Amino acid sequence: MKVFTNEIYAHVKSKILSGEYAPGSRINLRALGERFSTSRLPIRDALNRLNGEGLVLQRANGGYVVTPLTETDIRETYELRGILEGYLVGQAALIFSPDQIALIEENIRAQEEHKQDIEAFSSLNSQFHEIFSQATGNNKFVSMLRQLRDYQDRFDRINWSTNGQPFVNAMFRQHQEIVDAVKRKHPDLAERMLRLHMNSGVEFLVPALRNKGLLID
């Protein structure tokens, strides 16, 4: 049963993050049961796990829906990530080794080469932020930030797909500014640039969601 639960969890999560399961839409328990040839127990276990991650909501009638998107939730999520990751980037400016500097510079070069390929650039963006996430060696900090980024992933995917090249260009330019501050060993500037980077993502995302009618407030 655990195998079924993990498979269902991964399947539903993928559909939510890709946008195939739209915000506010009902999750069809019967269809999942038929797809995985299983009872509702592992389905509910999987959905309860997603509920704990904030990706689905359980209704009073026992049904589940994809968590609706609100501007407040989006802004709070990006703000919190800006605070947490901003701290790490500031620390990186103080402790990054030459090898870590070389790694982040290599990532930046790859980003520039793949700016026209949004899928490739998105992957490199994740790697870019992961390098900073692991900079302090604080496993609890890294785990907490990774969980937050995982929740934020569906926001980012909408940004990539909706805002396209202007969004990619802005993200790349801001990544360069963050790395420049780290290389110059300016922790306050590096932290401030990371927070501005998160705020920029919000300002791209909220109008896109509003135009699509996906915001409920």
C-alpha positions in Angstrom: 0.0 0.0 0.0 2.9 2.3 0.7 4.0 1.9 -2.9 0.6 2.9 -4.1 0.6 5.9 -1.8 4.0 7.1 -3.1 3.0 6.7 -6.7 -0.3 8.5 -6.3 1.4 11.3 -4.3 4.0 11.8 -7.1 1.4 11.6 -9.8 -1.0 14.2 -8.3 1.9 16.5 -7.2 3.2 16.5 -10.8 -0.2 17.4 -12.1 -0.5 20.3 -9.7 2.9 21.7 -10.3 2.5 21.4 -14.1 -0.8 23.3 -13.9 -2.8 20.4 -15.4 -4.7 20.3 -12.1 -5.8 23.9 -12.0 -6.0 25.9 -8.7 -9.4 25.3 -7.0 -10.2 22.3 -9.1 -11.7 19.1 -7.5 -9.5 16.0 -7.4 -11.4 13.0 -8.8 -10.9 10.2 -6.3 -12.7 7.7 -8.4 -10.5 8.4 -11.5 -7.4 8.0 -9.4 -8.7 4.7 -8.0 -9.3 3.4 -11.5 -5.9 4.6 -12.8 -4.0 2.9 -10.0 -6.4 0.0 -9.5 -6.5 0.7 -5.8 -8.9 1.5 -3.0 -9.4 5.0 -1.6 -7.2 4.5 1.4 -3.8 5.0 -0.3 -5.4 7.8 -2.3 -6.4 9.6 0.9 -3.0 8.9 2.4 -1.4 10.5 -0.6 -3.7 13.5 -0.6 -3.4 14.0 3.1 0.4 14.2 2.6 -0.2 16.9 -0.1 -2.5 18.6 2.2 0.3 18.8 4.7 2.5 20.5 2.1 -0.2 23.0 1.3 -0.9 21.8 -2.2 -4.4 20.4 -1.7 -7.2 21.2 0.7 -9.7 18.8 2.3 -13.3 19.8 2.1 -15.9 19.2 4.9 -17.6 16.6 2.7 -14.3 14.6 2.5 -13.4 15.7 -1.0 -10.1 17.4 -2.0 -9.4 20.4 -4.2 -6.1 21.9 -5.4 -5.3 24.8 -3.2 -6.5 28.0 -4.7 -4.0 30.8 -5.4 -4.3 34.0 -3.5 -2.1 37.1 -3.9 -1.5 37.1 -0.1 -0.2 33.6 -0.1 2.0 34.2 -3.1 3.5 37.4 -1.6 4.0 35.8 1.8 5.7 32.8 0.2 8.2 34.8 -1.8 8.8 37.2 1.1 9.6 34.3 3.4 11.9 32.7 0.9 13.6 36.0 0.4 14.4 36.3 4.1 15.7 32.7 4.4 17.6 32.5 1.1 18.8 36.1 1.5 20.5 35.1 4.7 22.2 32.2 3.0 23.4 34.4 0.1 24.8 36.9 2.5 26.7 34.1 4.3 27.9 32.9 1.0 29.6 36.3 0.4 31.6 35.6 3.5 32.4 31.9 3.2 32.3 30.9 -0.4 35.5 29.0 -1.4 37.2 29.5 -4.8 35.6 26.1 -5.9 32.1 27.4 -5.0 32.7 30.6 -6.8 33.8 28.6 -9.9 30.7 26.5 -9.6 28.3 29.4 -9.5 30.2 31.1 -12.3 29.9 28.0 -14.4 26.2 27.9 -13.7 25.9 31.6 -14.8 27.7 30.8 -18.1 25.3 27.9 -18.8 22.3 30.2 -18.0 23.5 32.6 -20.7 23.9 29.9 -23.2 20.4 28.5 -22.6 18.4 31.7 -22.2 16.3 30.8 -25.3 15.4 27.4 -23.8 13.1 28.0 -21.0 13.0 24.4 -19.8 16.8 24.3 -19.6 17.1 27.7 -18.0 14.5 26.8 -15.4 16.6 23.7 -14.4 19.7 25.9 -14.2 17.8 28.4 -12.1 17.0 25.6 -9.6 20.7 24.6 -9.5 21.7 28.2 -9.0 19.6 28.6 -5.9 20.5 25.1 -4.6 24.2 26.1 -4.5 23.4 28.9 -2.2 21.0 26.8 -0.1 23.8 24.4 0.8 26.4 27.1 1.4 26.2 27.1 5.2 26.1 23.4 5.7 23.1 23.8 8.0 21.0 20.8 7.0 17.8 21.9 8.9 18.0 25.3 7.1 18.5 23.7 3.8 15.6 21.2 4.3 13.3 24.0 5.4 14.2 26.2 2.4 13.9 23.2 0.0 10.4 22.5 1.2 9.5 26.1 0.7 10.9 26.1 -2.8 9.0 22.9 -3.6 5.7 24.6 -2.6 6.7 27.7 -4.6 7.5 25.6 -7.7 4.0 25.8 -9.2 4.2 29.6 -9.0 7.5 29.6 -10.8 6.3 27.3 -13.5 3.5 29.7 -14.3 6.0 32.5 -14.4 8.2 30.6 -16.9 5.4 29.5 -19.1 3.5 32.8 -19.1 6.1 35.5 -19.1 8.6 33.8 -21.3 11.7 35.6 -22.5 11.3 38.9 -20.6 11.1 37.0 -17.4 14.1 34.9 -18.2 16.1 38.0 -19.1 15.2 39.7 -15.9 16.1 36.6 -13.8 19.4 36.1 -15.6 20.4 39.8 -15.0 19.5 39.5 -11.3 21.5 36.3 -10.9 24.5 38.1 -12.3 24.1 40.9 -9.8 23.8 38.4 -6.9 26.9 36.6 -8.0 28.8 39.9 -8.4 28.0 40.9 -4.9 29.1 37.5 -3.5 32.4 37.7 -5.4 33.0 41.2 -4.1 32.3 39.8 -0.6 29.5 42.3 0.1 27.0 40.2 2.3 24.5 43.0 2.8 24.3 43.8 -0.9 24.1 40.1 -1.8 21.2 39.6 0.6 19.4 42.7 -0.6 19.8 41.6 -4.2 18.3 38.2 -3.5 15.3 39.8 -1.8 14.8 42.1 -4.8 15.1 39.0 -7.0 12.2 37.3 -5.1 10.1 40.5 -5.2 10.7 40.7 -9.0 9.3 37.2 -9.4 6.1 38.3 -7.6 5.7 41.4 -9.7 5.9 39.2 -12.9 3.6 36.5 -11.5 0.6 38.3 -9.9 -0.5 40.2 -13.1 -0.1 37.0 -15.1 -2.3 35.0 -12.7 -4.8 37.8 -12.6 -5.0 37.9 -16.4 -5.6 34.2 -16.4 -8.3 34.5 -13.8 -6.4 32.2 -11.4 -6.4 34.5 -8.3 -9.3 34.3 -5.9 -8.6 37.6 -4.1 
